[in-house]
């Protein structure tokens, strides 16, 4: 068998200058692979619904990318049945790109005289799920389902940088209040019913609490235990102001306290 190389794209041009060519051995491996989140097989001998194809495109891209093979049975050992669906794959590809706003590739090949279409799908970018007309699709067994809010929150959180976990390069253990660390250890020990926590050295406690790592001390450690001098030097924006007013009238507060040290040093007072 000789595999034909076909390049499809809007207006008959290669998308991004990338040509597709699946070799005989690669196609054989694809046929023998289990159907998973990375590959979907459809018989599609006569035709296949474009709307359903778009949904599968979105779902598989959301699950890490892969292929959709049209013209092969989905049960192993798979048979290549051939497909008459989407007689003009270039137009189909352009239609998918227009709907999802992302690049996809459709490859047309011949296997023992049977026409097969392979839709090649990249993985979605981090924090950027694919959707079709406002619906973010995923697969659930043999079904397609819209993603739940919980699913989308997990994906969107991929690009959210944890500000508190970032290391402050200029900070060291001397910038933390030892008594505050000991108080934290006592409360943690009491909550977990683990007396040994109180015996940990400060450096070990910070590591075990994920407040420090090999690169240094995190912002969270400073926010919890930082001395007033260290906070003014390293996190000047970290300040808590308490004010008491007996009415909503403008003017000075009747009581005002500014806290510029780590939280564990003033939590009881607050």
C-alpha positions as CSV (number, residue, x, y, z in Angstrom):
1,X,0.0,0.0,0.0
2,X,1.2,3.5,-0.8
3,X,0.0,6.3,1.5
4,X,-1.0,9.5,-0.2
5,X,0.0,12.8,1.3
6,X,-2.8,15.3,1.3
7,X,-2.6,18.9,2.5
8,X,-5.8,20.6,3.4
9,X,-6.6,24.1,4.6
10,X,-8.7,27.1,4.0
11,X,-8.6,28.0,0.4
12,X,-6.6,24.9,-0.5
13,X,-3.5,26.0,1.4
14,X,-1.6,24.1,4.0
15,X,-2.5,25.2,7.4
16,X,0.6,26.6,9.0
17,X,2.7,24.9,6.3
18,X,2.3,21.6,8.0
19,X,1.8,18.4,5.8
20,X,0.2,15.2,7.2
21,X,1.4,11.8,6.3
22,X,0.5,8.7,8.3
23,X,2.7,5.7,7.4
24,X,1.4,2.2,7.0
25,X,3.0,1.1,10.3
26,X,1.6,4.2,12.1
27,X,-1.9,3.4,10.8
28,X,-1.6,-0.2,11.8
29,X,-0.6,0.8,15.3
30,X,-3.5,3.2,15.4
31,X,-5.9,0.4,14.4
32,X,-4.6,-1.9,17.1
33,X,-4.7,0.7,19.9
34,X,-7.5,0.6,22.4
35,X,-10.1,3.3,22.0
36,X,-9.3,5.9,24.6
37,X,-9.4,9.6,25.3
38,X,-6.8,10.1,22.6
39,X,-8.5,8.2,19.7
40,X,-12.0,7.7,18.5
41,X,-13.1,5.3,15.7
42,X,-16.3,5.8,13.7
43,X,-17.6,3.5,10.9
44,X,-19.2,6.4,9.0
45,X,-19.4,4.2,5.9
46,X,-21.9,6.4,4.1
47,X,-21.8,9.7,6.0
48,X,-21.2,11.3,9.3
49,X,-23.0,14.2,11.1
50,X,-20.9,17.3,11.0
51,X,-22.4,18.7,14.2
52,X,-21.4,15.5,16.1
53,X,-17.9,15.6,14.5
54,X,-17.4,19.1,15.9
55,X,-18.4,18.0,19.4
56,X,-15.9,15.1,19.3
57,X,-13.2,17.5,18.1
58,X,-13.8,19.8,21.1
59,X,-14.1,16.9,23.5
60,X,-10.8,15.1,22.4
61,X,-8.9,18.4,22.3
62,X,-10.1,19.1,25.9
63,X,-8.8,15.6,26.9
64,X,-5.3,16.1,25.6
65,X,-5.6,15.9,21.8
66,X,-5.6,12.8,19.5
67,X,-7.3,11.5,16.4
68,X,-10.8,10.7,15.1
69,X,-10.7,7.9,12.5
70,X,-13.6,7.8,10.1
71,X,-14.0,4.5,8.1
72,X,-13.0,1.9,10.7
73,X,-14.9,-0.2,13.1
74,X,-14.6,0.7,16.8
75,X,-14.3,-2.9,18.2
76,X,-11.0,-4.8,18.1
77,X,-9.8,-6.4,15.9
78,X,-10.8,-3.4,13.8
79,X,-11.7,-3.6,10.2
80,X,-11.2,-0.8,7.7
81,X,-14.6,-0.3,6.1
82,X,-13.9,2.9,4.2
83,X,-16.0,6.0,4.3
84,X,-17.8,8.2,1.9
85,X,-18.3,11.0,4.5
86,X,-17.1,14.5,3.8
87,X,-16.2,14.2,0.1
88,X,-14.3,17.5,0.3
89,X,-12.2,17.2,3.5
90,X,-10.7,20.7,3.0
91,X,-14.1,22.3,3.3
92,X,-14.9,20.2,6.3
93,X,-11.6,21.2,8.0
94,X,-12.3,24.9,7.2
95,X,-15.8,24.5,8.7
96,X,-14.4,23.0,11.9
97,X,-11.8,25.7,12.2
98,X,-14.5,28.4,11.7
99,X,-16.6,26.8,14.5
100,X,-14.0,26.2,17.1
101,X,-11.5,28.9,16.3
102,X,-8.6,26.4,16.6
103,X,-6.4,24.7,14.1
104,X,-7.2,21.0,13.2
105,X,-5.9,18.8,10.3
106,X,-7.8,16.3,8.2
107,X,-5.8,13.6,6.5
108,X,-7.3,11.5,3.7
109,X,-5.6,8.1,3.0
110,X,-6.2,4.9,1.2
111,X,-5.9,1.5,3.0
112,X,-6.1,-1.5,0.7
113,X,-8.3,0.6,-1.6
114,X,-10.6,1.9,1.2
115,X,-10.8,5.6,1.8
116,X,-10.1,6.7,5.4
117,X,-10.2,10.1,7.1
118,X,-8.2,10.9,10.1
119,X,-8.9,14.1,12.0
120,X,-5.7,15.2,13.9
121,X,-6.3,17.3,17.0
122,X,-3.9,19.1,19.1
123,X,-4.2,19.3,22.9
124,X,-5.9,22.4,24.2
125,X,-3.6,25.1,25.7
126,X,-3.2,25.2,29.5
127,X,-6.2,26.9,31.0
128,X,-8.0,27.3,27.7
129,X,-10.7,24.7,27.0
130,X,-12.2,24.4,23.5
131,X,-15.9,25.0,23.0
132,X,-18.4,25.0,20.2
133,X,-21.0,27.8,20.2
134,X,-20.5,28.3,23.9
135,X,-20.6,24.6,25.0
136,X,-17.5,22.9,26.4
137,X,-17.8,19.3,25.5
138,X,-16.2,16.2,27.1
139,X,-16.6,12.5,26.7
140,X,-18.3,10.2,29.2
141,X,-17.9,6.7,28.0
142,X,-19.7,6.5,24.7
143,X,-21.6,9.7,25.3
144,X,-20.8,13.4,24.9
145,X,-21.6,15.7,27.7
146,X,-21.2,19.5,28.4
147,X,-18.6,20.2,31.0
148,X,-19.8,21.1,34.4
149,X,-18.7,24.3,36.2
150,X,-16.4,22.2,38.3
151,X,-14.6,20.8,35.2
152,X,-14.1,24.3,33.9
153,X,-12.8,25.6,37.2
154,X,-10.1,23.0,37.2
155,X,-9.0,23.9,33.7
156,X,-9.1,27.6,34.3
157,X,-7.1,27.2,37.4
158,X,-4.2,25.7,35.4
159,X,-2.9,29.2,34.5
160,X,-3.6,30.9,37.8
161,X,-0.2,31.3,39.5
162,X,-0.3,30.7,43.3
163,X,1.0,34.1,44.6
164,X,1.4,32.8,48.1
165,X,3.6,29.8,47.0
166,X,6.1,32.0,45.2
167,X,9.5,32.2,46.8
168,X,10.8,35.5,48.0
169,X,14.4,35.4,46.9
170,X,15.7,38.0,49.5
171,X,14.0,36.3,52.5
172,X,15.6,33.9,54.9
173,X,14.8,32.2,58.2
174,X,16.0,35.3,60.2
175,X,13.1,37.3,58.6
176,X,10.6,35.1,60.5
177,X,9.5,35.4,64.1
178,X,10.5,32.2,65.9
179,X,7.8,32.5,68.6
180,X,5.1,32.8,65.8
181,X,6.5,29.6,64.2
182,X,6.3,27.8,67.6
183,X,2.8,28.9,68.1
184,X,1.9,27.6,64.6
185,X,3.5,24.3,65.4
186,X,1.6,24.0,68.7
187,X,-1.8,24.7,67.0
188,X,-1.0,22.3,64.1
189,X,0.1,19.6,66.6
190,X,-3.1,20.0,68.6
191,X,-5.3,19.9,65.5
192,X,-3.7,16.8,64.1
193,X,-3.1,15.1,67.4
194,X,0.6,14.7,66.6
195,X,2.8,15.9,69.4
196,X,5.9,15.3,67.3
197,X,5.1,18.4,65.2
198,X,6.2,20.7,68.1
199,X,9.6,19.1,68.1
200,X,10.4,19.8,64.5
201,X,13.1,22.4,63.8
202,X,11.7,25.6,62.2
203,X,13.2,24.8,58.8
204,X,11.7,21.3,58.8
205,X,8.3,22.6,59.9
206,X,8.3,25.2,57.1
207,X,9.1,22.5,54.6
208,X,6.5,20.1,55.9
209,X,3.9,22.8,55.8
210,X,4.9,23.7,52.2
211,X,5.9,27.2,53.3
212,X,9.5,26.7,52.1
213,X,11.3,24.6,49.6
214,X,14.8,24.2,48.2
215,X,14.6,27.6,46.5
216,X,13.8,29.5,49.7
217,X,10.9,30.9,51.8
218,X,7.5,31.6,50.3
219,X,5.3,34.6,50.6
220,X,2.9,32.6,52.6
221,X,5.6,32.0,55.3
222,X,6.2,35.8,55.4
223,X,2.5,36.6,55.7
224,X,2.2,34.1,58.6
225,X,5.5,34.7,60.5
226,X,7.3,37.7,59.0
227,X,8.8,40.2,61.4
228,X,7.7,43.8,61.1
229,X,11.0,44.8,59.7
230,X,11.0,42.0,57.1
231,X,7.4,42.8,56.0
232,X,8.2,46.4,55.5
233,X,11.2,45.5,53.4
234,X,9.9,42.5,51.5
235,X,6.1,42.8,51.5
236,X,5.2,46.4,52.2
237,X,1.7,46.0,50.7
238,X,0.9,43.3,53.3
239,X,-0.9,45.2,56.0
240,X,-4.0,44.8,58.0
241,X,-5.8,47.9,59.5
242,X,-8.4,47.6,62.2
243,X,-10.7,50.6,62.8
244,X,-13.6,51.0,65.2
245,X,-16.3,53.6,64.6
246,X,-19.5,54.0,66.7
247,X,-21.3,55.6,63.7
248,X,-21.1,56.0,60.0
249,X,-20.1,59.7,60.3
250,X,-16.9,60.7,58.5
251,X,-13.9,61.6,60.5
252,X,-11.1,59.8,62.5
253,X,-11.9,56.4,63.9
254,X,-12.3,56.0,67.6
255,X,-9.9,53.2,67.6
256,X,-7.3,52.2,64.9
257,X,-4.6,49.6,65.0
258,X,-2.2,48.8,62.1
259,X,-0.7,45.4,61.9
260,X,2.4,45.1,59.7
261,X,3.9,41.8,61.0
262,X,3.0,38.2,60.2
263,X,-0.5,37.1,61.0
264,X,0.5,34.6,63.7
265,X,1.9,37.4,65.8
266,X,-1.4,39.3,66.1
267,X,-4.2,36.8,65.4
268,X,-5.2,36.6,69.1
269,X,-5.1,40.3,69.6
270,X,-7.2,40.9,66.5
